[in-house]
């Protein structure tokens, strides 16, 4: 069906700032102070920018103005207006309308009881809205949102390092999210009474009663509270008008945290905005410069529609993780502190969720930004009862870096994980663990490679390490993390951890712990070699160790007495400075992991115990053949080339063919020499 408005007509109805945002999101080469007419011409000239890509970027009032321009109805939600402008058939659903012309002094004020009773009605309304969400435009909206957010970050950070500006831009995005979330929720609660959250008079007695009732409900449901005067949009507008907003902004951010004090959500919101130092000279040398930069950031973010009421929450959550990834790519070695590449996260998550439809908890002892925890939930969502699993999944994590710890909690909330379902703590996991009394169904981690730790002798009496008799070296804590994670693993759980290749073959204490895990615990289930240079900030080769506690369980049809080795080091895609796992590479690894059988030059199932006789030959009934060996035969050295033979034989050389080719070359050379002599003679110069 044809659209009801042309692209140019639509653009001519929009404000210059909106046009500039559209041009920026599509990276059009227009100057910063371009006129509205210039912006319109540039967007029209770019044929790849279609109406269905522009309309989702507009705010509801802008869409209504366009509808009025073409004399169409302005009734309906945002998606209905977009469909109307695109000429799509929209199925109308009856809904209660509140007259906008009703005098404010005649509106019925909601009591605490009325606010609570309105909840059941609004839950039904929310369910109806969820069903009618616009799926076709979601991926386009997500893509545009990611591009807009990164363009803002890139354009406004100036000379500030990406690592520093990350905390500001992500913090402000989070504030806008909290603001829009509570605005939507409060409006839903008040809808039956014809009251808008933004219109509540905070100074009046009636207004204060309504706000107190709302505060109780929103803290129970969302975990925090904001007053109408503290909403993001209002502050952004003040900044646009030249007002000094730094102090007010700081007060609002503090109030968000203070609103949770004494509630179940206190730990999850406490200190969330600590990294937003609004007085830092990194923002500008003068207070005026700082205020201008902050106002610019808020103004640009205010112009972006997060569409929380129209699309799935993960659209914004995924865009947030996209930004984290973009910042990681420019953060060098620091990136490893807060980000695991997406495809590696996906691989770990698929391993720990394989064959499990009963996972209740996931734990990451070095959780960074929380992306690994969230990836496990996403993989669970693909299972047969995935929706129920993700609704009840409990997330646990620990992170030593305060900034990254805040990032992880924000990430959880942005992905609509209720504060009661995640417990992320800030501390050194090895020295001060916070979840020792718990056991988890899935454990995933990308700990810092070869990190330092105390290796204090007192740890030999720690329940996590005492059985092994030795501690991981002070300068290489890799196996200390493995021991900790294995201790926290539930009896039927799966553990998958990324580590440097050194853990496979180091001797001394590392070798002792490795042997103990295999020989005494029978814990090691698989070793997966990854390509080099897939992690930001380090080019060293890495591997994944998969451990389980139930390999000796009577519930197993047969005691597991082998370890699967996969060599995926040669299978990857390549960008300018980074290698990455492709979808096919990931599928190949997962297929080999689930099939658990020998695959030529890729996978080998190695027995743990030696299957060689005194003469060095395989015993009768041995699964080994040729040069294959058991783990015991290699003294528990797990270096992958000892088990997976990737040697490629060179093609045999036909000497007669080579001799003939050499003879042909010599004949050709004689001809060239003769020709060269002739040239020298003609030029009357001495031949070489």
N, C-alpha and C positions, 0 to 999 in steps of 0.2 A: 504494500500500500504506500502511495506517495506521501512524502512529508508535507505538513501543512504550512511550512515556511522555508524559504531558501536560506542557504548558509549566510549570504551577505546581509539579507534582511535581519536575520537573527543577530549577527554581530553588531549591526548598526544600532541595536537597542541596548547594547551593553556599555557599562561604564569603562573608562580608559584603564582603570586598575584591573578589572576583570579581563579585559583584552590582553593586557600585559602578562597576566598570570597564564592565560591560554598560550600565548606566544612562548613564554618561558618554559612551560611544561613540555612543549614540543620542540624546544631548542631552536627556535627560528632566529636567524641572524638579523635582529633589529636593534637599533641603538636604544640606549637606556631612556632617553627623553623623547622617543618617537611619539608622534601625534596619534590620536585615536584612528584617524583616517588611514594613516600609514600602517597601523597594526591590523586594521580590518583587511586592507589590500594584501598584506603579507600572509594572513591566515587563509584568506580566500584562495590565494595563489598556490598554497600547499594543498594539493588535491587529496593527499592521503589523510588529511584531517577532516573527518566526516562529522555530520551533525550528531550521530550517536556517540561520538567521542567528546563533543563539546558540551552537550546538554547535562551529562552527569556532573560536570564541574561547576555548574551554576547553583546558586542558592535558591531556596524555595521562593523568596520574594522576586528574584530575577525571572524565574520561570513564570510566575504569575503575571509579571509585567509583559512578557513576551506573548502570553496567552491573550491578554487584553488587547495587545497590538493587532493580533490577527482575529480578534473578536471571537475567541473561544472561551469556554467556561474555565474559571480558575479554581473550581472545586476539586478536591482530591489531594492525596499526598504527593510527594515529589515524583515518585515513579509513574503515577497516573498522569501527571502533567507532562512528563517526558514522553510517555507513550502517545499522548494526545498530539503533541507537537510533531512526533515522528509519523503520525498517521496510523499508528497501530490501533487495533480494536481493544478497548479497555472495558473489562467487565466491572460494572459498578456494584458496589456492595453498600447496603444501607448503613449509615452511621449517624449518631446523634450530633446535630449541629448546635453550636452555641452562638448566639447572636453577638456579633462584634460591636453592635451599636448599643448594647445594654449598658446603661450608666453604671460606672464602677461603684457608686455609693449604694446601688440597689442589689449588688451581687451578694449572694448568700455566703457568709464566711464559714469555712470548714472548721469543725471542732476536731479534737483528737479522735473521737469515736468515728466521725465521718471519714477522716483520712484513712483509718484502718479498714472501714467497711468498703471504701472505694477500691481497695486492693484486689478483691476477688473479681470485680468487674474489669479492672484494667489488665489483670492477668489474661482474661479471655480476649481482650482487645489486642494484647501483645501477641497472643497465639495466632490470632487472625492475621495480624501484620506479618508474622513470621512466614505464614503460608503464602502470602501474596508478594513476598520479596522478589525483586527482579534479578533472576539468575543470569540472563544473557549479558547484562551490562557489568556484572561483578568483576570479571577478569580485566575488563577495560578500565573500570574505575580503579582497581588495585594498581594496575600498571601506571596510570596517570598520577595516582597519589604518590607512588614511590618516586616517580620522576620529579614531581613538584617538590616533595620534601627534600630530595637530594639537591635540587637546583637552589633551593633556599639556603641550605647549609653551605653549599659551595660558594654562593654569591656573597653571603654576608659575613663569613668568618674572617675575611681580610687576611691579615698576617698571623692570625692565631693558628696554632697547630691543630690538626684535625682531632687529635686526642683530647685537647682542651675544649674545643668547641663542641665536641660530641656531648659532653655532660650538659651543656646549656641547651642545645637544640632538642635533645631527647627529653630533658627535663621539662621544657616548655610544651612540647608535644603532649607529654603526660598530663600536665596541668590542663591543657585544652581538653584532653580526653575526659578527665575527671569532671571538668566543668560541664561539658555537653552531656555526659552520662547522668549527672544529678539533675540537670535541667530537664531532660527527657523524662526521668523517673518521677520528678516532682510534678511536672505537668500532667502526667498520667494519673497520679494520685488525686490531683485537684480538678480533673476534667469534669467530673459529675457536678461540681459546684460552680462551674463556669469561671474558675479563677486560673490565672496564669502565674506561674512562679515568679516571673520577672516583674509582675505588677504588684506584688505584695509590699505594703508599706511597712518597712522594718521599724519605723519609729512609733507606730500606733500600737495600742494594746492588743487590738484584734490581730494585727499583723504578727506581733510577737507570739501570740498564742498559736497561730497557724505554723509559724516557723519552729516552735518547740515541738509541735506534733510531728511535723515533717522530719525534724532532726532525729527523733526517736526511730521513725520508720527507715530513714535513709541509712542511719548507722547500722541498724540491724540487717538491712538488705545489701548496702553497698560498702559499709565499713567506715564512712567518713561523711562530713557535712560541709556545705558551702552556702553562704547567704546569697541572695540574688545580686547584691552589690559587689560580690566577690567573683562573679562569673568572668571567664576569660574574655568574652566579647566586649564587656564594658571597659575593662582595663585596656584592651587593645585600641578601642575607640579613643579613650583619653590620650593614649600615646600618640595616635595619629593627629590629634588636635594640638599637639605640642606640650601637653601637660607633663610634669615631672612625676613619673610613676614608679620609680625604683623602690621607694620606701613602702608604698602601698602594696606593690607586688610582693615584696619580702614579707609583709604582714599577712597577706593572704596565704602564702605558702606555709607560713608558720601555723596559721589557723587550721589549715587542713590537717596537719599533724596533731595539733592540740585537740581537735574535735574528736579524736579517737582515744584520748587518754581515759584510762579506766574501763575501756571496752575490750572485747575479745580481739579487735583489730589493731590494738595499740602497737604490738610488736611488728606488725607487717607494714605500718605506715611511719613508725618512728624514724626520724632522720632521713626520710626519702629524698628530701631536697637539699641535703647538706652540701652537695657538690655544686650547687648553684650559688656561687659567691658573687652576689650582685655588686659588691664593692671592689672587685678585683680590677687591677690596672690592665689586665688582659682585654677587658671590654672597652678600654679607652683611657686616655691620660687624664681627662677631666670628667666631672660628674655629668656635664652636658653631653659629652661624647658617649659615655656609658649609657645614658638614658636614650640617646638617639638610636644606638645600636639595638638595645633591648626593644624599644618601640617598633623599630623596623622588623625585627624577628616576629614579634607578636602580631603586627599588622599583616605580614605575609602569611603567617599561619592562620590568622583569622579569616583570610580570604579563601582558604581551602575548606571544602566541605568533607568532613570525615564520614558523613552519611551513616551515623550510628543507628539511626532509626530505619534506614532503608536496606542496609546490607549486613551480611554476617560480620560479627565482631572481628573475625580473623582477618578481614581485609585490612583493617588498621594495624592489627597485631603483626601481620606478615610484613606490612610496609615498615613497621618499627624494626623488625628483625632485618629487613633489607638494608635499612640505614646502618644498623649495627655492623652488618657485613661490609658495607661500603667503607665505614670508618676503619674497620679492621684491616682492609686491604692497603690502607695508607699508614697504618700504625706500626709497621715493622715488627720487631720482636715483642712489643707490648701487646700485639693482637692476640697472642696465645693466652693472655690473661682473661680474655672475656669472650672469645669466639672460636667455635669449632666449625670448619667448613661444612656447608649444608649437606653435601653428599656423604661425608664421613659420619655426620650425625644420623643421617638416614640409615646408613649401613649398621651402625651400632644399635639403633632403635629396632630395626627389622630383626636383628639377631636375638635381642633379649625378649622380643614379643613373639618369636616364632613358636607356633603350636600352642600358644597360651591364650585362653579366653577367660581367664580368671584373675588377671593381674589387678591388684588393689592399690599397690604403692610402687613408686619409683624414687630412686635416690641417686644423687650425684654429689660426692664429697668435695669436688672442686668445680662447682656449678657455673662459674663465670656469669654470663648474662642469662643463664637458664634455658638456652636454646636446646640443649640435649634433653632436658626434662620435657619440654614442650613437644619435641619431635617424637618422643616415646608415646605421648598421648595421641599425636596425629596418626601414628602407625596403628595404635590400638583402635582408632576410629574406623579403620578399614576392615576390622574383623566382623564376624557375623552379628555379635551383640555390641558392636563398637560404640554406638551412641550411649548406651547405658554405662559402659566401661569408662568412657571419658567424663561422664557426669559425676562419677563417684571416685575417680582416681585421686589418690593423695600424693602430693609432691613434697619431697624432702631434699634439702641441699645445704651445703655449707660453703662459704667463700671468704677468703682471708682479706681480699682487697675491698676497702669500704666503698669505693666508687662503683666497682663491679657488682658488689652486693646490692647496692641501691638499684642498679640497672636490672638485676635479676628480678627483684620484687616488682618493679615497674612493668617488666615484661610479662610477668604472671597476670597482673591485674589487667593489662591491655589485652591479654588473650582470654579475658572473662573468666579467669580462675578465681573463684570466691576466696576471700581471705581465710576462711575456715578450712580450706583444702590445701593450703601450702604452708610449709614450715621451713623457711630458709634462714639460716643463722650466719652471723659474721664472726669468724674466728679461724685459727689455724687448725685444720682438721686432724693432723697427726698429733699435735701437742695438746689441743683442747677440743676433743670431739663432743658434739652436742646430741648425738642420737644413738649412743651406745646401747641403750635399752631396747632399741627397735630392730626388727628384721624386715627386709624388703624383698618384694617379688622380683623386681628388676633393678639392677645397679649398673649405671653407665658413668664413664668419666673420661676426660682428656686432661689428666693432671700435668702440671709443669714438668717438662722433661729433665731428668737428672737434677732435681732440685736439692737444695741443702735442707737438712733438718738436724735436730740436736743429736740423735742417735744416743741419747743419754742411757746409761746402764739401767736406770730405773724402769725403762720401758720393758726390760726383760721380765718384769712381774706384771706387766699390762696384759690383760686377757687377750688382746689382739695379737700379741707377739710372743707370748711366753712359751708356747708349744714348740717353737722353731729352734730355740737355743741360741740363735744369733740374730743380730739386727742388721738391717740394710745400712750400708756405709753412709757416713754423715754427708758426703758430697753427692750421693746418688740415692735419692729417696724413692725411686720407682717401685721397688718391691715393698717398701713400707706402705705405700698407697694400696698395692694389691692385697697385702695382708689385712689392712683395715677394711677394705671393701669386701673381702671374702668373709670376714667376721660379721659384717652387717647383712650378709645375704641370707635370705630365707632358705629353708631346706629344699624347697622345690624351685628356687629362683635361678636366674641366669645373670651372670656378670660379664660385661664387655668393656674393656679398657684399652685406650690407645697409649702406646709406650714406644720409646726409642728402641731400635734393633738391639742395642747393647744388652738388654735384659735377657735375650735369647742365649747368649754365650758367655757372659761375664763369669769369672770364677770367684774364689774367696766366699764372702758372706752371701753375695748375690747368687752364686752357684748353689750354695747350701740350701737357701730358701727355695730356689727353683726346684731342686731335687725333692725337697720335703713336700712341696705342694703336689708334685706328681706321684711320688712313691708312697707317701704316708696318707695324704688326703685323697689321692686320685681325683684331683679337682680340675686339672687342665683338660678342656674339651676340644679346643681348636686354637691354631695359630695362623693368623692371616697376615701376609706381607703386603704392605701398601706401597704405591709408587713414592719415589723421593719427591720432595718439594711440593707436597699437597697442602702443607700448613703454612700460614703466613709467618714470616719472620725466621723460618728455619728450612734448610734444604735437606736435612738429614733423613734417611729412610726410617720409616716407622712401621709398627705392626699392631695388630689387635690380638689380645689374649682373651679367650672366652673360657670362663670357669663356671663350674656347677658343683653343688653339694650332693646331688642325688645320683651320682654315677655308680655308687655302690648300693643304692636303695633296693630293697626286696621288691619294690613295685616295678623296677625295671625288668623287662623280660629276660635280659642278660646283663651281667655286670660289664660295664664299659671298661675295656682294657687297651684302648688305643687313643690316639690323638690325631685329629685331622689337621693337615698342613695345606695351606693354600698360598700359592705364589702369584699375587696379582700385581707385582711390581712393574711389569712390562705393559700393562693395559691401562691407558689413561689418555686424556685429551691435554692439549697444551695451549696456553696463552703466552703473551710476551714474557712474563716473569714468573708464571705459576703453572703448575700441573694441576689437573683436576680429574676426579672420577666422573665418567659419563654414565648415562642411564644404562647402557649396554654393559659397561664394566661392573656396575653395581649388581645388575641382574645375574651376571656370570658368577660373581662371588656368592650371592645368595643361593643360586641353584646348586653350586658345588657344596655349600654348607648344609643345605637341606638334604641333598642326595647322599652325602657322606660316602663317596666312593672314589676310587682312583681315576684321575683324568690326566692323560698324557701331558706332561710339561706344565701342569697347572695345579693338580691336587693329589695328595697321597695320604692314605690312612695308615699311620705308623703304629705298630704294636709297641706297648711300653716295655714289656719284658723281652729279654733276648730270646731269639728263636734259632740261635746258632749252636752247633755242637762243639766239642773240644777241637775238632779239626777245622773249625771256622766255616763249615758248610751248614746251610739251613737244615733244621731238624725235620723229620717226617711230619707232614701236616702243616708246615709253616706257611704263612701267607706271603712270605718274602720270596723274592726271586732275584737272580743277578746281583747287582750291586746295592740292592735295597738293604736297609738296616733298621733295627729297633732303637728306641730312645735309650734304653739301657746300654746298648752297644756303643752309643755315642757319649756315654758318661753324662747323660741328661743335658747335653748341649742341644739346643733347639734351633740352631742356625738353619734356616729353611733350605738352602741348597743341599744340605746333607740328606734331605728327604724328598724334595721335589727336583728332579733332574730336568733342567731347562736347556741343557747343552744341545746346540744345533750342529750336526755334522756338516762339514764343508763338502760341497760337491766334488767328486773325484776329477782330477785333472788328466785329460788325454794328452800325453806328451807328444804324440805324432801331430796332433792338431796345433799344439803350441809351436813345435819346430817348424811346421809349414808356415805358420803366421810370421815367425821371426824371419824366415827366408824371404817372404814377401816384403817385409819391411826393409830388409837389406837391399833388395832390388830397387825399391822405391827411393831409398837414400842415394843409391848410385845415380839414379836419374836426376835427383835434386842437385847432387854435387856437380854433375855435368852442366846442368842449366845455370848453376851459380858461376861456373868457370866461364861460360859463354858471356854472361852479363859483365863479369869483370874485364874480359877481353875487350868488349865493346866500349867500356868506360875507360879503358887503358889504365887500369889499376891492378895492383898485385892481388892475386887470388889468395884467400886464407889457407 
